[in-house]
């Protein structure tokens, strides 16, 4: 991988004046991260750049508008409000600022974090908001298996593929990070509040936008560069030919990250984005091992841990196996899936529909049955009974 050199971090704890000044600079209208980085380099610190802003600003068309905000803004109030909402405020020179993100060409001068960030290996999973059952199942399988291998799953908390990847990482007893296009105190979409609360317990919600900032359309491209910036690689599961996931890929390529794509059905318009990427040289992903191998990450935990989970839909829990449950429990569900396959191979999505079980739960059951040699998964996400296999 070709990660850019990172600017130096502060060696010790960052002074409060430096944090406050960094927040102030990030809130100036029309001033981007690269300009702020240049000012900090010129003056030696964010505090010095903030204090001498009229001098560093120079002549520009919006000079008076920027100075008017500078005179009226109290960034210390913004920092206090963030902390009152249990956020950590990380300036780019803070020792805790993520190293991979710091290496991109335009790292956010400030991050507002609910939960905890670290520099553990991370992979981003992105894709369509209107995911198909196949796409959700693929995101769930990859998210869970990456978590089992000790890899943090990064995504954007959107509907569809993002939410499936986050939840699957939680089901795999791992960490996941959600990057927001609004303030970290606001959850968008609103129906993902429960998922966001679960993410905070072991991972983090991250935003470069101050508390209270609404989810405006122009914020999401900026969010996408942070998603790829936090990760070693980006996996595209599904997306139409104009999918926003492709913008994340563009950022990933600019940042020197690896790009992966999951093949889909030739009949689905949601396969256009990943298939286009595959034609351009993206790495093919059939399972998490493809990602782990390409990134040089150990996947030894994966096979030993995969069969030890029973997942629940949207509750953020993953429970060790303690034997089959009778009736409506695990044994009953396994028997039901096997009976549905008696007539021959079925697409995974149709198996989900026929089983009346959540997609994540069917994916986990399929994994366990496959490991026990009772079923096989075929190309195109077809599932079939292993010849002459018995019932569990």
Secondary structure, 3 states (H helix, E strand, C coil): CCCCCCCCCCCCCCCHHHHHHHHHHHCCCCCCHHHHHHHHHHHCCHHHHHHCHHHHHCCCCCHHHHHHHHHHCCHHHHHHHHHHCCCEEEECCCCCCCHHHHCCCCCCCEEEEEECCCCCCEEEEECCCCCCHHHHHHHHHHHHHHHHCCCEEEECCCCCHHHHHHHHHHHCCCCEEEECCCCCCCCCCHHHHHHHHHHHHHCEEEECCCCCCCCCHHHHHHHHHHHHHCCCEEEECCCCCCCCHHHHHHHHHHCCCEEEECCCCCCCHHHHHHHHHHHCCCEECCCHHHHHHHHCCCCHHHHHHHCCEEECCCCCCEEECCCCCCCCCHHHHHHHHHHHCCCCCEEHHHHHHHHCCCHHHHHHHHHHHHHCCCEEEECCCEEEECCCCCCC
